[in-house]
Every structure is written in structure tokens, then in C-alpha cells.
């Protein structure tokens, strides 16, 4: 099974993908194609997507049972000991507002412990 998700892409690319895959939602294409066709399709997607983004997920013979490719996306696939995960970069707001956790019991645990509601 192959899934390709495209965003902000030209209409011609969507028409090209519908030759082999079904468009089940705007920009989401699903189907079963051979590895050769999948590879050629991904090359065409990367060539035609221009300023848009593209993600492809397909079945693979690994621990997860799937593999994925991304193009022009801010989330980066990263290998952690043989398992592929997607690393989401922290925004500037998240990086500056992360305070250390407070010490002691939480308010909810205090209420539960002492029977207050």
C-alpha cells in the first residue's frame, strides 16, 4: 500500500498521480503499486511539486512495516536505532517557555489525598 500526501501543489501533479492512485481526499492519494512504479512516481512528485510539500508512506520489510519519504517539509525523518521517527523542530515559543517542573505534589494529588474536592 502506498500513500502520498501533497500540499500546495500544481493541479497537473494531482492529475498525474490519479493515473495510478485513488484520491480519497484533496491531496491524499492511496493505492497499491510496484516498487519500481512507486520510485518513478516519487521522482515525478519531487520534480513537479515546486513550492509545495509531499510525503510518501509505503510498506517495507522492516520492524515498523513501513517507510516514508518527505520533500520540502519542516518535519525531518530520523533513524533511532533502526526505527524511523519524525522529528518535529521546536518552535521559538516552545524553546523559551519550557520551565523546569515544579517540585512537590500536584494540586490534584493533594485534593485526592486529603479528600477535598
Buried (B, 14 or more C-beta within 10 A) or exposed (E): EBBBBBBEBBEEBBEBBEEBBEBEEEBBBBBEBEEEBBEEBBEEBBEBBEEBBBBBBBBEEEEEEEBBBBBBBEEEBEEEEEEBEEEEEEEEEEEEEEEEEEEEEEEEEEEEEEEEE
